Amino acid sequence: MVLDARDKEIALGSHVRYVDTGTIGEVVDLKTENDIGWVRIKKTDLWYRSKLVELLDEKDLKVKSFDDDDEIDIEALKEKALDLENIELDSNVAEGGG
């Protein structure tokens, strides 16, 4: 049995959050080696110590989907990206007040 940071049992297909980085993903594999539980998360395809992840409830999972009614302005997004690329970094911009 593989337990999370709150001693809840983790099952295949459940969703967990890695507490150090906030990475959320579906558990696709479980194993125990030397009395240490491990979970493999689908999103990263990496193994995490089970005591460093939290089992998530359905209410914790926020899924954003775009309906047909939602419009995305691609040109506005491109302009915003160009504006960010054109920002000049200058060492004189932020000076201390001492």
All heavy atoms as an XYZ file, in Angstrom:
778
protein
N       0.847     -1.176      0.000
C       0.000      0.000      0.000
C       0.897      1.245      0.000
O       1.836      1.356      0.774
C      -0.899     -0.021      1.248
C      -1.733      1.190      1.377
S      -3.060      1.187      2.619
C      -2.500      0.196      3.940
N       0.600      2.179     -0.897
C       1.369      3.410     -1.030
C       0.535      4.551     -0.445
O      -0.615      4.751     -0.831
C       1.718      3.679     -2.516
C       2.450      4.990     -2.668
C       2.553      2.535     -3.077
N       1.142      5.303      0.496
C       0.434      6.374      1.192
C       1.022      7.734      0.832
O       2.218      7.865      0.602
C       0.525      6.163      2.707
C      -0.014      4.842      3.234
C       0.250      4.734      4.725
C      -1.484      4.692      2.927
N       0.159      8.752      0.836
C       0.610     10.109      0.527
C       1.122     10.810      1.786
O       1.255     10.193      2.854
C      -0.497     10.907     -0.152
C      -1.589     11.396      0.794
O      -1.673     10.906      1.932
O      -2.359     12.285      0.379
N       1.372     12.110      1.694
C       1.912     12.892      2.803
C       0.951     12.947      3.989
O       1.375     13.151      5.120
C       2.233     14.305      2.328
N      -0.347     12.742      3.742
C      -1.346     12.772      4.810
C      -1.818     11.374      5.192
O      -2.867     11.218      5.786
C      -2.523     13.644      4.374
C      -2.104     15.100      4.182
C      -3.229     15.933      3.652
N      -3.413     15.600      2.232
C      -4.333     16.123      1.461
N      -5.185     16.987      1.943
N      -4.430     15.776      0.197
N      -1.032     10.367      4.797
C      -1.319      8.959      5.086
C      -2.627      8.456      4.470
O      -3.287      7.582      5.013
C      -1.314      8.687      6.602
C       0.078      8.805      7.174
O       1.045      8.464      6.462
O       0.217      9.242      8.337
N      -2.990      9.011      3.308
C      -4.130      8.513      2.545
C      -3.604      7.567      1.482
O      -2.560      7.823      0.878
C      -4.896      9.660      1.884
C      -5.590     10.572      2.873
C      -6.374     11.631      2.134
C      -7.105     12.541      3.102
N      -7.883     13.565      2.399
N      -4.335      6.490      1.237
C      -3.894      5.510      0.249
C      -4.044      6.054     -1.166
O      -5.074      6.598     -1.542
C      -4.695      4.221      0.388
C      -4.208      3.126     -0.531
C      -4.934      1.808     -0.340
O      -5.802      1.714      0.535
O      -4.629      0.872     -1.093
N      -2.996      5.889     -1.956
C      -2.988      6.344     -3.349
C      -3.296      5.152     -4.242
O      -2.695      4.090     -4.111
C      -1.615      6.927     -3.733
C      -1.261      8.100     -2.817
C      -1.609      7.369     -5.193
C       0.146      8.625     -3.007
N      -4.226      5.331     -5.170
C      -4.597      4.277     -6.112
C      -4.239      4.711     -7.527
O      -4.109      5.902     -7.820
C      -6.095      3.998     -6.016
N      -4.067      3.729     -8.410
C      -3.840      4.036     -9.825
C      -5.006      4.860    -10.353
O      -6.160      4.607    -10.031
C      -3.715      2.756    -10.641
C      -2.403      1.997    -10.517
C      -2.482      0.688    -11.292
C      -1.234      2.822    -11.013
N      -4.711      5.841    -11.160
C      -5.753      6.681    -11.747
C      -6.126      7.876    -10.883
O      -6.827      8.768    -11.349
N      -5.674      7.914     -9.631
C      -5.978      9.069     -8.792
C      -5.059     10.225     -9.187
O      -4.079     10.046     -9.913
C      -5.822      8.713     -7.317
O      -4.534      8.236     -7.034
N      -5.398     11.400     -8.736
C      -4.603     12.594     -9.041
C      -3.912     13.063     -7.771
O      -4.510     13.078     -6.694
C      -5.484     13.702     -9.612
C      -5.900     13.435    -11.012
N      -6.939     12.592    -11.334
C      -5.395     13.873    -12.188
C      -7.064     12.531    -12.655
N      -6.143     13.301    -13.184
N      -2.657     13.462     -7.932
C      -1.863     13.922     -6.801
C      -1.166     15.228     -7.149
O      -1.032     15.587     -8.319
C      -0.803     12.869     -6.377
C      -1.460     11.605     -5.861
C       0.153     12.559     -7.512
N      -0.723     15.933     -6.096
C       0.052     17.163     -6.261
C       1.388     16.965     -5.560
O       1.429     16.602     -4.384
C      -0.653     18.348     -5.640
C       0.173     19.637     -5.712
C      -0.432     20.814     -4.954
N      -1.805     21.052     -5.335
C      -2.823     21.020     -4.472
N      -2.627     20.747     -3.210
N      -4.046     21.248     -4.893
N       2.478     17.208     -6.263
C       3.808     17.164     -5.674
C       3.971     18.451     -4.868
O       3.893     19.550     -5.410
C       4.861     17.049     -6.770
C       6.285     16.992     -6.282
C       6.679     16.061     -5.331
C       7.239     17.868     -6.767
C       7.998     16.007     -4.883
C       8.549     17.815     -6.345
C       8.921     16.890     -5.390
O      10.222     16.835     -4.943
N       4.159     18.322     -3.553
C       4.102     19.483     -2.679
C       5.223     20.491     -2.915
O       5.036     21.686     -2.692
C       4.061     19.066     -1.193
C       2.778     18.318     -0.879
C       5.255     18.230     -0.807
N       6.389     20.063     -3.373
C       7.504     20.997     -3.561
C       7.301     21.957     -4.728
O       7.676     23.121     -4.649
C       8.818     20.240     -3.747
C       9.310     19.616     -2.450
O       8.774     19.956     -1.372
O      10.224     18.776     -2.508
N       6.732     21.480     -5.826
C       6.587     22.330     -7.017
C       5.142     22.612     -7.403
O       4.889     23.458     -8.243
C       7.270     21.674     -8.241
O       6.634     20.420     -8.498
C       8.753     21.476     -7.993
N       4.199     21.869     -6.834
C       2.797     22.050     -7.192
C       2.388     21.284     -8.434
O       1.270     21.436     -8.916
N       3.276     20.456     -8.971
C       2.959     19.666    -10.156
C       1.789     18.739     -9.843
O       1.793     18.033     -8.839
C       4.176     18.827    -10.594
O       5.251     19.714    -10.890
C       3.847     17.980    -11.811
N       0.785     18.754    -10.707
C      -0.401     17.914    -10.540
C      -0.450     16.928    -11.686
O      -0.184     17.286    -12.830
C      -1.684     18.765    -10.525
C      -1.688     19.672     -9.292
C      -2.929     17.885    -10.558
C      -2.843     20.646     -9.248
N      -0.797     15.690    -11.383
C      -0.903     14.705    -12.439
C      -1.597     13.439    -11.984
O      -1.826     13.213    -10.795
N      -1.915     12.626    -12.969
C      -2.573     11.344    -12.735
C      -1.519     10.287    -12.429
O      -0.487     10.210    -13.085
C      -3.369     10.931    -13.971
C      -4.070      9.611    -13.820
C      -4.766      9.174    -15.088
O      -4.811      9.965    -16.060
O      -5.270      8.040    -15.111
N      -1.808      9.458    -11.427
C      -0.896      8.381    -11.051
C      -1.075      7.237    -12.035
O      -2.171      6.698    -12.183
C      -1.173      7.904     -9.612
C      -0.303      6.716     -9.255
C      -0.968      9.035     -8.626
N       0.015      6.870    -12.728
C      -0.052      5.805    -13.726
C       0.693      4.550    -13.283
O       0.586      3.516    -13.946
C       0.460      6.268    -15.108
C      -0.474      7.322    -15.689
C       1.881      6.777    -15.029
N       1.459      4.643    -12.193
C       2.172      3.477    -11.699
C       2.519      3.690    -10.233
O       2.693      4.834     -9.790
C       3.442      3.240    -12.510
C       3.920      1.794    -12.463
O       3.299      0.972    -11.751
O       4.914      1.493    -13.144
N       2.599      2.604     -9.495
C       2.936      2.619     -8.077
C       3.972      1.552     -7.808
O       3.967      0.502     -8.453
C       1.700      2.311     -7.215
C       0.497      3.228     -7.331
C      -0.733      2.564     -6.729
C       0.770      4.530     -6.616
N       4.857      1.813     -6.847
C       5.786      0.765     -6.433
C       6.278      1.079     -5.025
O       6.195      2.209     -4.550
C       6.956      0.633     -7.404
C       7.930      1.797     -7.426
C       9.061      1.540     -8.415
C      10.006      2.733     -8.492
N      11.097      2.502     -9.449
N       6.812      0.042     -4.374
C       7.431      0.191     -3.068
C       8.810     -0.449     -3.134
O       8.932     -1.605     -3.539
C       6.588     -0.488     -1.964
O       5.277      0.066     -1.982
C       7.209     -0.283     -0.606
N       9.828      0.321     -2.767
C      11.199     -0.180     -2.735
C      11.825      0.210     -1.406
O      11.796      1.383     -1.027
C      12.028      0.409     -3.880
C      11.656     -0.099     -5.248
C      12.558      0.477     -6.344
O      13.414      1.333     -6.046
O      12.388      0.067     -7.495
N      12.372     -0.768     -0.694
C      13.013     -0.512      0.596
C      12.089      0.251      1.546
O      12.492      1.224      2.190
C      14.336      0.237      0.425
C      15.320     -0.503     -0.437
O      15.388     -1.730     -0.398
N      16.078      0.221     -1.239
N      10.826     -0.170      1.601
C       9.795      0.437      2.452
C       9.485      1.894      2.111
O       8.963      2.632      2.933
C      10.173      0.316      3.936
C      10.243     -1.127      4.393
O       9.427     -1.941      3.899
O      11.101     -1.444      5.236
N       9.839      2.344      0.927
C       9.525      3.702      0.467
C       8.555      3.590     -0.694
O       8.816      2.888     -1.669
C      10.802      4.459      0.040
C      11.764      4.598      1.214
C      10.447      5.824     -0.544
C      13.104      5.185      0.847
N       7.420      4.285     -0.582
C       6.425      4.283     -1.647
C       6.769      5.291     -2.729
O       7.299      6.367     -2.454
N       6.481      4.919     -3.965
C       6.747      5.775     -5.127
C       5.519      5.815     -6.019
O       4.801      4.830     -6.150
C       7.928      5.245     -5.931
C       9.226      5.268     -5.200
C       9.715      4.288     -4.387
C      10.193      6.312     -5.200
N      10.944      4.659     -3.887
C      11.261      5.889     -4.372
C      10.277      7.550     -5.819
C      12.378      6.685     -4.147
C      11.401      8.336     -5.608
C      12.433      7.902     -4.770
N       5.286      6.979     -6.651
C       4.209      7.127     -7.636
C       4.809      7.722     -8.905
O       5.690      8.572     -8.842
C       3.053      8.014     -7.133
C       2.379      7.399     -5.929
C       3.510      9.419     -6.812
N       4.335      7.254    -10.057
C       4.757      7.834    -11.335
C       3.600      8.658    -11.858
O       2.472      8.178    -11.977
C       5.161      6.765    -12.346
C       5.747      7.371    -13.616
C       6.497      6.375    -14.476
N       5.738      5.203    -14.814
C       5.147      4.988    -15.991
N       5.255      5.868    -16.947
N       4.486      3.883    -16.195
N       3.884      9.908    -12.195
C       2.851     10.836    -12.662
C       2.902     10.925    -14.182
O       3.967     11.091    -14.774
C       3.047     12.225    -12.020
C       2.860     12.110    -10.501
C       2.079     13.236    -12.604
C       3.077     13.400     -9.760
N       1.735     10.803    -14.786
C       1.628     10.777    -16.251
C       2.170     12.052    -16.896
O       2.877     11.993    -17.906
C       0.164     10.572    -16.636
C      -0.092     10.477    -18.117
C      -1.551     10.229    -18.381
C      -1.829     10.052    -19.852
N      -3.248      9.749    -20.083
N       1.854     13.205    -16.327
C       2.225     14.490    -16.933
C       3.730     14.622    -17.147
O       4.181     15.101    -18.190
C       1.727     15.633    -16.040
C       2.057     17.002    -16.540
C       1.491     18.047    -15.609
C       1.778     19.445    -16.132
N       1.193     20.460    -15.273
N       4.515     14.196    -16.163
C       5.970     14.356    -16.257
C       6.687     13.055    -16.566
O       7.864     13.070    -16.915
C       6.530     14.895    -14.931
O       6.217     13.966    -13.893
C       5.966     16.265    -14.612
N       5.995     11.930    -16.399
C       6.567     10.591    -16.540
C       7.767     10.407    -15.603
O       8.744      9.748    -15.934
C       6.962     10.305    -17.986
C       7.121      8.801    -18.229
O       6.400      8.011    -17.589
O       7.974      8.410    -19.044
N       7.672     11.024    -14.416
C       8.706     10.913    -13.400
C       8.161     10.223    -12.161
O       6.954     10.246    -11.902
C       9.227     12.304    -13.004
C       9.912     13.113    -14.087
C      10.236     14.514    -13.571
C      11.169     12.418    -14.562
N       9.064      9.625    -11.387
C       8.710      8.972    -10.130
C       8.882      9.972     -8.984
O       9.852     10.714     -8.934
C       9.595      7.763     -9.882
C       9.275      6.609    -10.774
C       9.855      6.309    -11.971
C       8.298      5.590    -10.550
N       9.305      5.173    -12.498
C       8.350      4.706    -11.649
C       7.392      5.334     -9.531
C       7.519      3.600    -11.750
C       6.566      4.230     -9.623
C       6.629      3.376    -10.730
N       7.900      9.986     -8.064
C       7.927     10.859     -6.906
C       7.750     10.017     -5.646
O       6.964      9.062     -5.644
C       6.779     11.877     -6.963
C       6.856     12.809     -8.148
C       6.371     12.422     -9.392
C       7.418     14.069     -8.024
C       6.448     13.280    -10.482
C       7.482     14.930     -9.106
C       7.001     14.526    -10.323
O       7.073     15.374    -11.394
N       8.460     10.384     -4.573
C       8.240      9.705     -3.297
C       6.820      9.987     -2.865
O       6.365     11.127     -2.864
C       9.213     10.201     -2.244
C      10.616      9.668     -2.458
C      11.533     10.099     -1.376
N      11.109      9.478     -0.126
C      11.901      9.314      0.919
N      13.139      9.737      0.870
N      11.446      8.742      2.018
N       6.108      8.948     -2.482
C       4.692      9.109     -2.161
C       4.459     10.024     -0.963
O       3.431     10.685     -0.881
C       4.048      7.749     -1.913
O       4.585      7.146     -0.744
N       5.405     10.108     -0.055
C       5.242     10.978      1.121
C       5.433     12.451      0.775
O       5.252     13.320      1.622
C       6.223     10.570      2.231
C       5.841      9.265      2.904
C       4.526      9.421      3.628
C       4.173      8.185      4.411
N       2.952      8.360      5.165
N       5.796     12.734     -0.481
C       5.968     14.118     -0.923
C       4.855     14.563     -1.875
O       4.949     15.622     -2.491
C       7.326     14.292     -1.598
C       8.536     14.019     -0.700
C       9.823     14.155     -1.494
C       8.545     14.941      0.504
N       3.792     13.749     -1.980
C       2.637     14.123     -2.802
C       1.383     14.099     -1.941
O       1.331     13.436     -0.910
C       2.448     13.188     -4.030
C       3.646     13.242     -4.951
C       2.140     11.772     -3.611
N       0.384     14.866     -2.370
C      -0.912     14.900     -1.701
C      -1.964     14.370     -2.654
O      -2.016     14.784     -3.811
C      -1.305     16.331     -1.328
C      -0.411     16.995     -0.349
C      -0.785     18.449     -0.133
O      -1.142     19.134     -1.108
O      -0.708     18.881      1.019
N      -2.797     13.489     -2.169
C      -3.918     12.981     -2.942
C      -4.938     14.099     -3.096
O      -5.255     14.808     -2.133
C      -4.530     11.786     -2.206
C      -5.539     10.947     -2.955
C      -4.910     10.322     -4.187
C      -6.067      9.852     -2.045
N      -5.440     14.301     -4.301
C      -6.392     15.378     -4.575
C      -7.809     14.846     -4.692
O      -8.030     13.743     -5.188
C      -6.019     16.102     -5.868
C      -4.672     16.798     -5.885
C      -4.397     17.396     -7.256
C      -4.608     17.877     -4.823
N      -8.762     15.652     -4.262
C     -10.173     15.351     -4.440
C     -10.620     15.926     -5.775
O      -9.942     16.772     -6.362
C     -11.006     15.983     -3.324
C     -10.680     15.396     -1.957
O     -10.355     14.195     -1.884
O     -10.738     16.146     -0.966
N     -11.785     15.503     -6.237
C     -12.322     16.018     -7.502
C     -12.456     17.534     -7.459
O     -12.205     18.214     -8.445
C     -13.678     15.374     -7.814
C     -13.588     13.924     -8.219
C     -12.860     13.722     -9.534
O     -13.021     14.550    -10.452
O     -12.110     12.738     -9.631
N     -12.836     18.087     -6.302
C     -13.028     19.542     -6.200
C     -11.712     20.302     -6.327
O     -11.696     21.476     -6.659
C     -13.723     19.902     -4.894
C     -12.936     19.570     -3.668
C     -13.687     19.936     -2.409
C     -13.007     19.322     -1.246
N     -12.398     19.848     -0.266
N     -10.583     19.614     -6.058
C      -9.272     20.245     -6.170
C      -8.795     20.348     -7.612
O      -7.883     21.115     -7.909
C      -8.227     19.459     -5.373
C      -8.505     19.492     -3.883
O      -9.047     20.503     -3.393
O      -8.192     18.492     -3.216
N      -9.383     19.559     -8.495
C      -8.969     19.546     -9.897
C      -9.756     20.596    -10.659
O     -10.967     20.534    -10.750
C      -9.199     18.166    -10.527
C      -8.438     17.026     -9.880
C      -8.867     15.708    -10.485
C      -6.953     17.223    -10.034
N      -9.057     21.573    -11.196
C      -9.707     22.633    -11.965
C      -9.358     22.423    -13.418
O      -8.198     22.536    -13.804
C      -9.238     23.995    -11.501
C      -9.636     24.308    -10.085
C      -9.114     25.646     -9.662
C      -9.480     25.897     -8.210
N      -8.889     27.123     -7.709
N     -10.342     22.118    -14.212
C     -10.114     21.881    -15.630
C     -10.783     23.002    -16.403
O     -11.965     23.261    -16.263
C     -10.696     20.517    -16.069
C     -10.510     20.313    -17.554
C     -10.051     19.403    -15.279
N     -10.001     23.689    -17.205
C     -10.527     24.772    -18.042
C     -10.698     24.243    -19.449
O      -9.775     23.688    -20.031
C      -9.531     25.938    -18.055
C      -9.856     27.009    -19.049
C     -10.571     28.147    -18.429
C     -10.692     29.276    -19.421
N     -11.997     29.710    -19.672
N     -11.885     24.365    -19.954
C     -12.120     23.962    -21.327
C     -12.735     25.140    -22.074
O     -13.427     25.962    -21.504
C     -13.053     22.747    -21.391
O     -14.314     23.081    -20.855
N     -12.449     25.211    -23.346
C     -13.001     26.269    -24.171
C     -14.231     25.749    -24.899
O     -14.172     24.742    -25.584
C     -11.960     26.746    -25.204
C     -10.795     27.426    -24.566
C      -9.583     26.765    -24.405
C     -10.900     28.726    -24.106
C      -8.508     27.389    -23.822
C      -9.828     29.362    -23.516
C      -8.632     28.689    -23.367
N     -15.323     26.453    -24.694
C     -16.551     26.111    -25.409
C     -16.501     26.738    -26.796
O     -15.666     27.596    -27.080
C     -17.769     26.637    -24.657
C     -17.938     25.976    -23.300
O     -17.603     24.785    -23.166
O     -18.405     26.660    -22.385
N     -17.418     26.333    -27.622
C     -17.484     26.910    -28.961
C     -17.806     28.400    -28.911
O     -17.474     29.145    -29.820
C     -18.536     26.182    -29.803
C     -18.114     24.759    -30.105
O     -16.901     24.480    -30.089
O     -19.002     23.910    -30.360
N     -18.457     28.842    -27.820
C     -18.833     30.244    -27.690
C     -17.648     31.132    -27.323
O     -17.669     32.326    -27.554
C     -19.926     30.402    -26.626
C     -21.205     29.685    -27.022
O     -21.402     29.448    -28.230
O     -22.007     29.356    -26.140
N     -16.610     30.544    -26.717
C     -15.445     31.331    -26.313
C     -14.612     31.681    -27.537
O     -14.307     30.836    -28.357
C     -14.569     30.547    -25.330
C     -15.237     30.363    -23.986
O     -16.186     31.124    -23.685
O     -14.814     29.467    -23.238
N     -14.257     32.950    -27.632
C     -13.422     33.387    -28.741
C     -12.060     33.777    -28.205
O     -11.953     34.435    -27.182
C     -14.060     34.582    -29.454
C     -15.308     34.213    -30.225
C     -15.844     35.380    -31.028
O     -15.052     36.286    -31.368
O     -17.039     35.379    -31.302
N     -11.030     33.366    -28.898
C      -9.670     33.706    -28.518
C      -9.105     34.589    -29.610
O      -9.117     34.229    -30.786
C      -8.809     32.438    -28.363
C      -9.398     31.549    -27.283
C      -7.380     32.801    -28.038
C      -8.732     30.192    -27.198
N      -8.619     35.757    -29.222
C      -8.059     36.705    -30.173
C      -6.576     36.399    -30.344
O      -5.734     36.866    -29.578
C      -8.282     38.127    -29.680
C      -7.893     39.175    -30.719
O      -7.281     38.793    -31.745
O      -8.216     40.352    -30.509
N      -6.250     35.595    -31.348
C      -4.878     35.170    -31.598
C      -3.986     36.371    -31.914
O      -2.855     36.459    -31.445
C      -4.818     34.144    -32.753
C      -5.637     32.896    -32.417
C      -3.379     33.784    -33.089
C      -5.123     32.125    -31.242
N      -4.486     37.311    -32.682
C      -3.683     38.483    -33.057
C      -3.327     39.314    -31.827
O      -2.205     39.812    -31.713
C      -4.417     39.333    -34.096
C      -4.588     38.647    -35.437
C      -3.252     38.177    -36.015
O      -2.260     38.931    -35.971
O      -3.207     37.033    -36.516
N      -4.251     39.447    -30.887
C      -3.966     40.200    -29.656
C      -2.897     39.486    -28.831
O      -2.020     40.132    -28.241
C      -5.239     40.379    -28.840
N      -2.954     38.174    -28.811
C      -1.938     37.406    -28.088
C      -0.564     37.569    -28.738
O       0.451     37.695    -28.052
C      -2.326     35.927    -28.021
C      -3.519     35.575    -27.145
C      -3.855     34.094    -27.285
C      -3.252     35.918    -25.701
N      -0.533     37.566    -30.068
C       0.738     37.761    -30.776
C       1.319     39.146    -30.494
O       2.521     39.294    -30.283
C       0.542     37.581    -32.280
C       0.334     36.150    -32.714
C       0.136     36.080    -34.216
C      -0.140     34.675    -34.685
N      -0.398     34.606    -36.139
N       0.453     40.171    -30.484
C       0.920     41.530    -30.205
C       1.481     41.639    -28.792
O       2.513     42.271    -28.564
C      -0.224     42.525    -30.380
C      -0.554     42.830    -31.824
C      -1.681     43.837    -31.949
O      -1.815     44.718    -31.059
O      -2.432     43.745    -32.926
N       0.816     41.015    -27.845
C       1.282     41.037    -26.466
C       2.637     40.348    -26.346
O       3.535     40.834    -25.652
C       0.258     40.356    -25.551
C       0.521     40.564    -24.082
C      -0.612     40.041    -23.242
C      -1.679     41.106    -23.181
N      -2.681     40.883    -22.155
N       2.821     39.254    -27.065
C       4.100     38.544    -27.045
C       5.196     39.411    -27.643
O       6.314     39.464    -27.128
C       3.984     37.215    -27.793
N       4.894     40.116    -28.741
C       5.882     41.020    -29.350
C       6.248     42.158    -28.417
O       7.413     42.544    -28.312
C       5.348     41.578    -30.666
C       5.449     40.659    -31.874
C       4.749     41.285    -33.080
C       6.903     40.377    -32.208
N       5.248     42.708    -27.717
C       5.516     43.778    -26.764
C       6.472     43.302    -25.680
O       7.381     44.032    -25.275
C       4.222     44.280    -26.122
C       3.366     45.074    -27.092
O       3.888     45.496    -28.141
O       2.167     45.262    -26.798
N       6.287     42.088    -25.211
C       7.165     41.549    -24.175
C       8.570     41.316    -24.709
O       9.546     41.501    -23.986
C       6.585     40.248    -23.613
C       5.322     40.403    -22.765
C       4.762     39.030    -22.407
C       5.594     41.213    -21.519
N       8.688     40.921    -25.959
C      10.002     40.699    -26.560
C      10.756     42.008    -26.752
O      11.983     42.037    -26.705
C       9.862     40.007    -27.918
C       9.495     38.546    -27.820
C       9.334     37.907    -29.192
O       9.667     38.549    -30.206
O       8.872     36.766    -29.232
N      10.035     43.100    -26.958
C      10.660     44.377    -27.253
C      11.010     45.193    -26.014
O      11.502     46.305    -26.125
C       9.763     45.208    -28.173
C       9.659     44.580    -29.548
O      10.600     43.947    -30.011
N       8.519     44.743    -30.191
N      10.772     44.670    -24.847
C      11.117     45.386    -23.620
C      12.635     45.409    -23.485
O      13.301     44.390    -23.604
C      10.482     44.696    -22.389
C       8.966     44.841    -22.437
C      11.035     45.282    -21.104
C       8.259     44.117    -21.321
N      13.177     46.617    -23.254
C      14.606     46.731    -23.065
C      14.914     46.648    -21.588
O      14.279     47.289    -20.765
C      15.089     48.076    -23.615
C      15.078     48.131    -25.121
C      15.734     49.403    -25.628
O      16.671     49.886    -24.989
O      15.270     49.892    -26.662
N      15.916     45.857    -21.280
C      16.369     45.777    -19.897
C      17.510     46.755    -19.703
O      18.460     46.784    -20.474
C      16.827     44.340    -19.587
C      15.738     43.274    -19.707
C      16.332     41.911    -19.397
C      14.608     43.564    -18.751
N      17.405     47.550    -18.663
C      18.390     48.580    -18.397
C      18.778     48.512    -16.927
O      17.925     48.435    -16.058
C      17.805     49.958    -18.727
C      18.848     51.063    -18.706
O      19.989     50.807    -18.287
O      18.486     52.188    -19.102
N      20.052     48.569    -16.652
C      20.501     48.471    -15.261
C      20.187     49.724    -14.462
O      20.260     49.724    -13.245
C      22.003     48.192    -15.206
O      22.708     49.259    -15.803
N      19.799     50.816    -15.113
C      19.505     52.072    -14.413
C      18.027     52.217    -14.067
O      17.629     53.223    -13.522
C      19.941     53.267    -15.264
C      21.434     53.295    -15.467
O      22.184     52.965    -14.549
N      21.857     53.669    -16.665
N      17.225     51.235    -14.386
C      15.784     51.356    -14.188
C      15.420     51.347    -12.710
O      14.705     52.195    -12.238
C      15.042     50.230    -14.940
C      13.560     50.261    -14.618
C      15.252     50.383    -16.427
N      15.928     50.414    -11.975
C      15.569     50.291    -10.572
C      16.796     50.531     -9.712
O      17.713     49.721     -9.696
C      14.973     48.920    -10.302
N      16.794     51.661     -9.029
C      17.923     51.966     -8.177
C      17.457     52.008     -6.735
O      16.322     52.350     -6.443
C      18.526     53.317     -8.569
C      19.143     53.288     -9.948
C      19.819     54.603    -10.284
O      20.088     55.393     -9.377
O      20.091     54.817    -11.475
N      18.356     51.652     -5.847
C      18.027     51.677     -4.430
C      17.868     53.093     -3.924
O      18.363     54.042     -4.493
N      17.183     53.250     -2.842
C      16.927     54.587     -2.290
C      17.897     54.924     -1.179
O      17.536     55.620     -0.228
N      19.130     54.455     -1.215
C      20.087     54.683     -0.123
C      21.002     55.715     -0.442
O      21.591     56.605     -0.308
